[in-house]
């Protein structure tokens, strides 16, 4: 800080503005080319004013009011907490992703097992149905043969039921009475 800014002797009031402040050189165009009334002392005086204005503006820029200092401390604390929270969230995302991957792997394995069991069951079911059909066909064949055998007369019954012509002694067939 300059001595003028500390003592308050300066002609320019110590005002902080957010808008762009015009340069002291722009206010006096003759200071830019180094000639002010043609004398070197006037140029030195002008340079001194510019240097004083620059030092005052730098002091104002470096000066931090207490409210801003407290709020900047609060901002630093909140920023630190936000950083910790971001780290925690990243760790949780990694853990959730790993858990999700494990769960997906387990689900896929279970799905494959169920599919294997289903295929095995369907194969056993088809085999059992084929065996049942073969058994039914054999039973039907046997029952058909049994029915045929029951309905068929034995050869002895057929012969008993036949009338056999008696043969005479002379060899002629005749009716017996």
Secondary structure, DSSP 4 states (H G I P E B T S, - for coil): --HHHHHT--SS-----SSPPPPHHHH-HHHHTT-STT-HHHHHHHHHHHHHHHHHHHHHHH---HHHHHHHHHHHHHHHHHHHHHHHHHHHHHHHHHHHHHHHHHHHHHHHHHHHHHHHHHHHHHHHHHHHHHHHHHHHHHHHHHHHHHHSPPHHHHHHHSPPPEEPTTS-EE---
